[in-house]
Amino acid sequence: MSRPNVHGLPQYLRKDDKGYFLDYYVKEGGSRTRKRVRLGQMPLEKARRILAQHMQAIIEGELLAPERPKISFSEAADAFLAFSESRKKSFKQDRMYTRNLKAFFGDKPLESLNLDSVESYLNWRRKEGNNHWKELTGTTLNRDLACLKTIVRRAMLNRQIDRNPLEGLRLFKEIPRNRTLTPEEYQKLLHHCPAHLQPLVELAFLTAMRRGEIMGLKWEQVDFRNGIIILEAEDTKTAEKREIPMDENLKNLIKKIPRVVGCPFVFTYRRKRLREIRTGFRSACRKAELGGFHFHDLRHCAVTNMRKAGVPEGVIMSVSGHKTHAVFRRYDQVDRVDRLGALAKVRSFREGNKTPVTSEAKG
C-alpha cells in the first residue's frame, strides 16, 4: 500500500466530518485535476478495502496523473528563503541557518528525512559544521531545528510532500539567561566603554530597546517636545509601532550626541552610521570584568529594573515591545534581593496584623 499522508491515513485516503473520501488527481487536457470520491461514514478497514480496489486503476494510470517528482531539501530550503526574504525581518538569520542545513542535507529528497537523520545533523553541526571555537549550546542548535521544521512545514503547505517526516521532533530545553548588572557593575561598564558607545549602552539599559532599534534610530524619530522616541512598525522586531518614553535625563543624554551633517542616524562613528559594536562592547566588558555579559542582557536589566521600581507589567511590556507574558517573564529576572525582600514584606505584614490581647481576653 502507498505511504501514509500527513493525517496518518494511507495516501489518497482522507477523512472529515462527513466521513472518508478518496483524494487524487487525474490528467485532463494535459493538466492535473483534483478529484474526490465520497465514501461516507464507515469503519476505517472498509475504507481501506475500497481504496485497495481503486489502487489497480491508480497503478494503470487511469485515475492518477504521473506521480510528482520528489522535491529535494535544497529546493525546499530555497523556496523557504524566497518566502523569508519577502515576508520576514529575520531573513539574514534564516539564510545563515539554512546554509548549515543545506550543507548537510543537500539534495536528499525532503521526504527521506527522519529523526535519526536529524540526530546525525546535530552531531555534524557540533563538529564539522561548527565555525566557532566554543561548544554549541542547545539554544543555538534550536535555531537550526526551528528553521528545519519551518522548511518542512512550508513544503507541506505547498503540497510538495504529503506527510511530515519530522513528526515528533523535540527541541532542546533552553535555560533562560539571568545576567543583570548591579549599579556598581553598570558604572564600571560605562567607564570602560568608548565615547561613541556610552550613550548607546545607557539607552539600552534604561529603555529595553533592542540593539537594532537603537543602531537604526534616526533623529526624526526623537520627539523632544513630547518626550518620546517613536519606533514605527518597520523599525521593530514585532512589526508593531511603539513609543519609548524619555525623561529629562534621557533627553539630555541624546541631546549631547553630536549630529553629523548629511547623516540621519543618531549613533555614528567617524561621521558615518554606526554599524558594528561587538568589538568595542566586548572589550569594555572584559575590562570591566563582566564575564559572559552580552549586549542583549541590557534589555534584561531594563525590564528587571522597571519591575523592581513598581512599574506595572503591562506598561513595561508596552515599553519593551514584548507581545506575550511568557517571553516577558524570561526577561524579568527575580534575584536574591527580591527573595529576601519577600520575607521582609511578609514579616512586616504579619507584625502589622497582630491583634493585641486585652485583659478581658486573658481572663
N, C-alpha and C positions, 0 to 999 in steps of 0.2 A: 504494500500500500504506500501511498505517497507520504511525504514528510508532513508532520503536524504544522498547523499555522499558528499565528500569534495567540489564538483563543484556546489552544490546546486540542483542537479538533483536527481530524485529518484534512489535508489540503483539499480545497474545493467544497468543504462542508462548513456551513456557518449556522448560527442559532441566534434568534432574537426573541422578543416577547410573543411572537406568533408561532414560534416553533423552529424546526430545522429547515434549511433550504440549501440547494446547490448553488455555488457561485463560481462562474467560469467565463471564459472568453471564447468567442467564435470569430472566424475570419470571414468578413463580409466586404466584398468590393475592395480588397487589398488592405483593409484596416481591421483592427481588433475591436469587437463589440462585446460589451459585458452582457451576460445572460444570467438570469436567476430562475431556479425551478423550486417552487414552494412544495415542501413535503408535509408541513403541518406539525401538530403536536404528536410526538411518538417517542418510544424509547430510543436511546442512543444506538443500541445494537441494530434496531430495524433501520435507522437512518444510515448506518454504516453499510448494511446489506444493499440498500438502494444505491448508495454511492458506488459500491463494488460492481453493480450491474451496469452503471454508466461508464466505468473505467475502461471497458473494452472499446467503447466508442471513442473515448478520450485517446486511448493508445493509437487508434486508427486515424486520429486527426479529424474526426467528424464533428466533434464538439469544440475542442480547444484549438486555439492558434498555436503555432510552434512556441515552445517554452522560451521565455525571455532570457537573454544572455545573463549570466551571473555577474553582478557588479563587484568590482574589486574594492579592497579597503581604500586604496589611494583615490579611486574615483569618488567614493562616498565622502572621503575627507575633503576633497577639492570642492564638492558640492556644498558641504557644510561651510567651508571657508567663504564661498561666494555669498551665502546667506549671512554669515557673521559680518562680512565687510559692509553689507548694505544695511544691516539692522542693529548691530551690536557695537557698544563702545569698547568692548574688550577684545576687539579684533586682533590687536597686536599680541595679546596673551594667547588667544586661540590659535594664532598662527604658530606661536612658539610651541605650545602643547602638541599641536598637530604634526609639527616637524618631527618630534620624537616618536610619535605613534607611527607615522609613515615610514620612518627609518627602520622600524622593527617589522611591522605587518606588511608593508609594501603592497604588492599586487595580489596578495592572497584573497580568495573570494571572501566577501564580507560575512556570508552565512556560515563559513567554515570556522569562524572564531568560536571559542568556548571558554569556560572558566579556567581550564588548565593553560590555554594559550595566554590568557591574561597574566597568570602567575609567572609564566616564562618571561613575559614582557617586563614585569616588575623586577625580576632577577637581573635581566639585561640592563634595565634602567639604572639599577643600583651600581652596576659595574661599568660595562662598556658605554652605556648611554648617559653616564654622569659626567657633566662637563665641569663640575666644581670639585674642589678638594675635600669638602666636608660631606659627611654621610647624609643622604636624602632622608627627610622625615616623612612620616605618614601624611602630614598636611600637604607637603609638596607633591607626593605621589597621588594624593586625592584629586589634585587639579588635573592631572593626566587622565585619571579614571573618569572624572566627571565629563571631560571633553570626549572621551571614548564613548561613553554612554549616550551623549548628545548626538554624536555622529550616527550611531546605530538607530537612535530614535527618529532622526530625520529621514533616514533611509526607509524606515517602516512607514512614516507618514507619506513618503513619495511612492509607496508601494513597490520599492525596489527589492525588498525582502519580505517574506510572509510571516516571519517569526523573529522574536528577539533572541539571538544566540547567546546573549549575556544575562539572561534572566537569572536573578538570584545573586548577581554580583554585589558585594558589600564593600563599602569604603572603610578606610582605617578610622579608628576612633581618634578624634582630634582633641588635643589638650589646649584650651584657650590660653593665650599669653596673659600674664598677670603682672607685667612690669610697669610700674609707675614710679614717678620721681618724688623724693622728699623735697621740701623747699631748699635745703642745702645742696642737694644734687642738681636741682634745676639751675641755681645760681652758678654752680661750677660749670655746667654745660654752656650757659650763656657766655661765661667768661672766656671759654676756650673756642667759641665759635668765631669764624671770620666775620668781619664787619657786615658783609653783604648777606650773611646767613642769620644774624641775630634777630632782626625783625621778623623774618620768616618763621623762625623757631618759636618766637613769642606768640605770633598769630596762631600757630597750630596749637600751642599749649593752652591758650586762652579760649579758643573758639571751637576746637574739634574739627576744623576744616581739614579736608584731605589734601595730600601733597599736590595732586594735580590741580585741585581747585585753587590752591594758593599760587602755584607757579604760573597758572594761566590767568591770574587776576589782572584785570585792566583798570586803569584809572576811572574810566567811565562807569564802572560798577561800584565805585566807592562814593556813597552819598553822605558827605559830611553834615549836610543840613539836617537830615532826618536820622543820622546816626546809625546807618545800616550799610552792609555790603550786600549787593544784590547778585545772587547766583541764578542765572537763567537755567531752564531745563537742560539745554545743551551743554551747560558747564558742569553738571553734577553726574555722579555715577548712577543715581537712580532715575535720571531724566525727569526730575521734578524741581520746579523753581523753589528757592528758599532764600530767606533773609537772615543775615548774620548781624546781630546787634553789636554796636560799638559804644563803649563808654568814653569818657573824656581821655582817659589814659591810652586807650586803644586808638582813638582819633589822633592824638599827639604822636603816637608811635608811627603811624602811617604817614602823617604829615612830614615827619623828619626824613622820610625816604626820598632821596634826590630823584627828580624826574629827568628822564633822558629825552631830549628833543627828537621827535620823529619816531619814538618807541611808545606804543600804547600800554605796555605792560608795567606793572608796579615794581616787580622784582627783576633787577638787571645785574649784569656783571660785565665790567669793562664796556659799558654803554650799549650792551646788547641784551636781549631777553635771556634770563637765567633758565637754562635747560637741564642742568645736572648738578645735584647737590650731594650725591652719595659720598664722594671722596672727602669733601670738606666736613660733612657731618660725622662720618666715621672717625676722622682724625680728631674732631672735638670730643667725641665720646671716649676715645682711647685716652686722650689727655686728661679728661675728667674722671677717668677710672670707672666708666659706666659700662662694664662688660655686658654684652648681649642686648644692649638697648638699641631699638630701631626707631626711625623717624615716625613710623605709624603708631608707635607707642605713645607719642604725644597726644594722639586722639583719645587713647585710653585715659591719659592724665586729665584731659579737659572734661571728659564725661564724668569721671570719678569725682573731680573737684566740684563740679556743679551739683552733683547729688549730695555731697557732704555739706555743701553750703545751703542745702534745703530747697534747691530748685525742683519744682515738680517734674516727674518723669516725662510727662507729655511735652513740657516746654523744652526739656533737654533734647528729646528726640526731634523736635521741630528745628532746633538749632543745629544739631549734629547731622540730621538727614537720615536717621535710622527709620526704616519703614516697619520693622517688626520688633516686638518686645524681646523675642528670643535672641536676636542678634544684638540688640541694645544691651542685654544683660551680660553679654560676653565682654563688653567694653566698660561696664560699670564694675570696678574691682572692689570687693569687700576685703579689707585688710585687718591687721591685728588691732589697729586703733579703733576700727568700727566694732570689733568684737568686745574689746574692753569697755568701750562706750556703752554697749548694750547692757552690760552688767551694771554699770553705774546708773543708767536710766531706770532699770528695774529696781535697784536699791532705793533710789530717790522716790519712785512711785510707791513702793511699799511703806517707806517711812512717812510719806505724806498722807497715806490712807490708814494709818494706825488709829484705832478708836480708843481714846483714853478710858481707863477703867475707873468708874466712880466708886465712892464709898458705899453707896447703896447696893451696887452690883457685888461688891465684896461681901457685904453682909448676907 
